[in-house]
Amino acid sequence: MAAESAPSLKSTYPSKVLLAGEYTVLSGSDALAVPFSYYNGSWRAGIRSDYPFDLSAWIDHLASIEEVSKNLDINRMHLDYQKDIRFISNIPQGGGLGSSGSVTAAFYDRYVYNELSLESQLDEVRRVLSDMESYFHGESSGVDPLVSLTGKSYVVQNGKGELRDFEIPHSLPIHLILTTAIRNTAPLISYFIESLEKKKFKTAIENKLIPTVHDFVSSWVKGRISGVEQSFKSISAIEFDIFKPMISREIKSLWKEGLETEKFAIKLCGAGGGGAYLALGELPEELKLKTLRLS
């Protein structure tokens, strides 16, 4: 176990970008998430500021879950807080870049005392992280904290997940577009789950979006850039049609412009509803929103 004033295993915990699988991963689809170290968090001593969430309530949540509480030193969490040891992050809150995943990864990394193997017990680690992060969203796949914990990409194909070392090709102009709206993820996930009870929506997810996400992930893994580009554009069109509540007012007209001109394409980056979105192609020079190129 690490010294009380230092991180246990890692110095920083990066944000994550979900390239494919938003929402559909909850229905068992393929997915691909990559670390993005431009934003990150780390443990620091001598910090007296409060967390942007109710720490006591989260600890109570963790203590109520048997699989989590038996693996984590919850008492030490309280002691560290009293000693002004804090996890500090510059990852935008409510931006879809894994701010809660980074917190979850850092707390798991620092306070785990029944350490699970990332090589032989990856699914178990992901389940523990999922239970921990569910406090923030109501439901969690565990992917965000796993990416932040390992600093590796996580790919899900045919129901099986594995860590990979992927690099985004420089020839692939993928950008983050950062809107000013802060999202609230839990209601959007609830909307998605409730909408699956409607036949038209469920059919669009199962027959259109999930197969296209599969094509995206498969093309990425195989290094087929043209396949990645085509499936990205297809996902953009499908999401614009079925995920109306997830598309914020700031991005809607730009998204539509991309579909009409075919010069660029925009898709969700996580839950949507504000925060970050993903774009592929060359964006308009007059765009006032902040953008970050991933490659």
N, C-alpha and C positions, 0 to 999 in steps of 0.2 A: 504493500500500500504506500502511496506517495506521501511526501511531507505535507503538512497541513496547509502550507502557504503556496503550494505549487500544484499545477495540473498533474494528473496521475500518469497518463500515457502520451497525450498529445499537447502541443503548445497552442494550436489553434483548431477551431472547428468550423469548416467552411460552410457557406450557404449551398443550396442545391438548386439546380434548374431541372424541372421535369420536362424533358423534350417530347415525350409521348406517353399517353396512358392516363391523362387527367380524367377522373371520374370512372372511366371504363376499367381501371385496375381494380376498383371495388367490385366489379362484376367478373373478375378473373381474366381480364385481357392481358396482352403483352404490355410492357412498359419500359421506359428508359429514362433514368435520372443520372445527371452528371454533377460533380462538385464544381462550385464556382467560388474561387478563393478571393475574388475582389471584395466580397463581403464575408466576414467571419467573426468569431467570438473567441474569447479566452478567459481563463481564470485569473483574477487579480486580487491582491491583498490590500488592506487599508481603504476599502471602499464602503461607505456607509449608506449609499443610496439604496432605495427599495427597488425590487424587481417590478417590471411592468405587468405583473400578474400576482395573484394572491398565493404566495409561497406556502403559507400554512395550509391553505385549502388543497393545493397540489400535493403536498406531503401526505395529507389525510387521504387523498385519492389513492396515492401509491400504497399507503399502508393497508388500504381496504382490498387490494388485489394480491391474492396469495402468491401468484407466480412472480410478482414484482417485489413484494415486501421481503420474501425469503432470499432474494438475491441482492438487495440493496441495504446499505447501512444508513437507515433513515435518521437514527439518532445523530450521526455525524453531520448530516445536513443542517440540523438545528444548531449544532455547536459551531460549524463554520460560519453560519449567518451571524451568530453572536460575536464571532471573532473578526467580523467585517471582511470576510472572504466572499467575493461575488463573481458571478459569470457576467462579463461585459461584452456586448455585441454591437456591431454597426449594421447588422442585417435589418433592413426596413421591416417594421412591424406591419402585418397585414398586407404584405407585398407578394406573397406566393413564392418567396425564395427560401423558405425553410427556416424562419426565425425560431419557431417552436421546436423544429427538428434539431436545430443546433443546440438549443438549451437542453433538450432531452438527451442528446448524445453526450454532452459535457457532464451532465449529472450521472448518467450511466457510467461513463468512463471514470469519473472521480470516486463514486461511491459504491461501485460494485465490489462485492467481496467473495462472491461465488462465481468467479469468472468463467464465462462460456467461450468455447473456441470458435473463432470466426471461420475456421476452415471446416470443422466437422459438425458444428452446431449453429450454422448460419441461420436456419429457419427459427430456431429457438431464440436466438438473439433478436431477430426481427420481431418475433411475437412479444418479447418483453418490451422492446422499444415502442411497439404499437400500443401496448397497454398503457405505457407511461404517457405517450403523446396524446392519447385519446381524451385526456382531460381538456385539452385546448380546443379540439375540433368536434368532439362527440364520436368520431370514428377516425381511425388512422390505419394506413397500410403498413406503417413502420419503415417505409422506404426513405423518407427524408432524414430521420435520425441515423439510419444505417449509412447513408452516403456521407453525412457529416462526421460520423464516428470513424469511418475508415479512410475518408478522403479518396474513395474510389467510385467509379460509376457502378450503377446497379441495373442489370437488365433482367427482365422477366420474359421468358419465352415458353409457351405451352405449359404454363403453370409452374415453371421452375425458375427460381431466381439465382443469380450468381453475380459476384463482384468481378468487374473487368477494368482494365486500364485503357480507356478510350480517350482519344484526342479529337477535338473538333477540327476537321480539315480547314486550312486557311481559305481554300477555294470555295467553302460553303459559307456564304455571308449571313450567318444567323445573329440576330440582335435581340437584346432585351429592350422593350419600350416600357418606361416607368411612368405610369399615370399618377396623378396626385390623390386619387381616391383610395381610402383604406378599406380593405375588404373585411367582411366577417364571414369566415369560412363555414362555420357550423350550419347556418340557415341554407347555404347553397348546397351543401351535401345532403341536407334533409330534403330540399327541393328535388334533387336528382333521384334519391331513393324513392320518394313519393311518386315522381313522374314515371318511374319504371312500372308502376301499376297500370299505366295507360298504354293500350296496345300500340298506338301509332308511335309513341316515343320509344317504347321498348324495341319495336321492330327496327326503328332507325338506328338505335344503339347496336343491336345484335347483328343486323344485316348490312349496315353501312359503316358505322364508325369503328367498331371493333376489328373488322377485316382490314380497314385502311390503316389502323394503328399497327396491326400485325405486319403489313407491308412496310411501314416506316421502320419498325424495329428490325425486321429481317434485312432490309436494305442497308441499314446502318451497320449492323453486325458484319455483313458481307462486304462492306466498303463500296456499295453501289450508290454513288453520289446522285446519279440521275433518278434512281428509285426513291431516294430520300426526298429530293426536291418535288417530285410528282406527288408522292403521298402527303407531304406537308401541305401542298396546295389543296389536295382533296380534303384533308382534315379541316382546313380553313373554311371551305365551303360548307361542309357538313355541320361544323360547330356554329357557324353564323346562322344556320337554319334552325337548329334545335336547342341551342344554348342561349337564348335571348337574355334571360336574367343575369347571365354571367358576363355579358358584354357591356362594359360601362359606357356612359354617354361620351366620355372623352375619346374613346377609341372606335366607336361604332362607325362614324363616317369614314375614318381612315381605313378601317377593315373593309368596308364596302368598296372604297376606291381601289384597294388592292385586288379585290375580286373582279372588278370591272376592267381595270387596265392590264392586269396580269403582270405588272412590273414588280410586284412584291406580294407576299401573303402573310396574314397574321393569324395566330391561333392562341388558345389559352396557354397560360404557363401556370399550371396548378388550377386552383378553383375558379379563377376569374372574379368578376364583380369589382374590379379595381386592381391596384397594385401593378405587377409586372405582366406583360404579354410578350409573346415570342413573335418575331418577324423574320422572314426569309426573303432576301433580295435587297435591292437598293432603295432605301426609303427617301421620300421627298426631302430636299434640302431645307425647305421652309418649315419643317416639322419643329414645333416648339417644345415637345415633350423630350425628356432626357432619354438618350439611348446608349446602350453599351454593347459593343460587339463581343461575341463569345469566343471567336476564333482569332 
